[in-house]
Amino acid sequence: MFYNYKNAKSVNAVVDGLLKCQSQLNMNNKDIEPIEVPMANDKGLEKRVFELLGDFDPSQIFVIVMINYDSDYNNYKMVLSKMGIYSQVINRRSFDRGFNLSVASNIMK
């Protein structure tokens, strides 16, 4: 799971909620590793993502990206798409009022 420093306080709760959702939905449990990446408008974003994921087979990974603003969506999605990596972008505000199974299950699908 990618996040930036502005989401650092929220990331553990989101990861815990997603793992709990996997269990409740009897999904095959996969580890979710939080990884801090640069902000969406940072010129070093693409380079950093390549450093982190360049050695992996894109068909074997899936990245969840937690963003702060809707305008961040395109930058993260574009970088991951260039590498052929499937991803799901979520907005931190979706979890500000608490984590619920409905939101989590939509992400996990």
N, C-alpha and C positions, 0 to 999 in steps of 0.2 A: 504494500500500500504506500503510495507516494503522498507526502504532505509537505508543506513548507512551514517555516518557523512560526507563522501566525496561527497554525492549527495544532501546534505541539501539545497544548493543554487538552485538546479534544481527541487526539488520535487513539490513545489507549482505550477510551470508552467506546469508540467506534469499532475498533478491532475486537474488543470483548463482546460487543453486541453482535457482530457478524459471526463470530465463532459460536456464540450461543444459538444464533439462528440456524447455523449449519446443523447443530446437534438436534434442535427441535424439529427440523424438517427432514431429519435422517439423511442428510447429505454426506457425501464422502468428505470427511474433515481434511482440510488442507491448511497448512500453516499460512498465516498472514503476517508478513514481516514489514513493520513500519520503516520506511526509508525517507529521510529528509532530503528534499531536492530544492533547487532554487525556485524563486518566485516565477510565475508564468511569463512575466515580461523581461526576465533576466536573459541577457545574450548568451550566457553559458548553459542554459537549460538543456539544449539539444546535446551538447558535448557531455554533460554530466549524466544524462539518461543513457547515452551510448556507453559511457564508461561502466555504468552499473549493469546494463543488460546486453551489451554487444556480444558477449560470449555465449549467450543462451539461444537455444532454438526457439524462435518466436511462437511456434505452434505449441510449445510446452509451458508457456507462461501466460498469465492474465494479470493485468495491473489495474488496481483500483486507485483512483486519484481523488483526493479530497481538496476541493477548491474553496476559496473565500467568496469569490464574485463570479457571476455568470460570464463576465467578459474573459475570465481565465480559461474557460472551457476550450476554445479553439487552439490556443497555444499548446496546451498539454496534449490534446487529441491529435494535433498535427504531427508532433514529434513522435508519438507512439505509432501512429499510422505509417509514417515514413519507414519505420523499422519493422512494420508488419505485425505489430503486437496488438492483440485484442485488449480493450480496456473499457472500464466503466468509470465515468466521472461523476462524483457526488458533491453536492454543495454542503458545506459544514452547517449551514443554517437548517438543513433538514433534520439535524440532530439536536438543535438548541433546546427544543421543548421535550427532549427525552428520546430514547431509542425505542422504537416499537417494531414488532415482528413484521408488520406490513411493509414498512420502509426497507427493512433488512432483507426480506425475502425478494423484493423487487431487484435489489442490488445483486443478490446471489444468483438469480435466474440468469 
